[in-house]
């Protein structure tokens, strides 16, 4: 079981607030070409320990909890190995989240309106990161 985490620093809180304000939505949905879906902050857990508040990414209810069962891509809840085989390591999703936050600092879009060129750059980065990801089977 995952225990309590340390309180978030100002930068960590800012990251989690950004994710929650829907500037990026669900990272797995963006990668698979689905419309931006409302996301919550997903903390990366290895073993039984959270890696910290900076090891986070946006994840919709399906990709996090597998509910409701409606998406063609795998859910983390329904199997971490299957999820990672499709999307790569969760740390990769965290890196993609960081890329999106940094892109927002340049382009300043409003919630739910990521510029198409930023989404294209995000997907291109994902493909590049997958080349070295040991979990990815795509």
HELIX and SHEET records of a PDB file:
HELIX    1   1 UNK A   10  UNK A   20  1                                  11    
HELIX    2   2 UNK A   27  UNK A   31  1                                   5    
HELIX    3   3 UNK A   61  UNK A   65  1                                   5    
HELIX    4   4 UNK A   80  UNK A   87  1                                   8    
HELIX    5   5 UNK A   90  UNK A  107  1                                  18    
HELIX    6   6 UNK A  116  UNK A  130  1                                  15    
SHEET    1   A 2 UNK A  40  UNK A  43  0                                        
SHEET    2   A 2 UNK A  56  UNK A  59 -1                                        
SHEET    1   B 2 UNK A  45  UNK A  46  0                                        
SHEET    2   B 2 UNK A  49  UNK A  50 -1                                        
END                                                                             
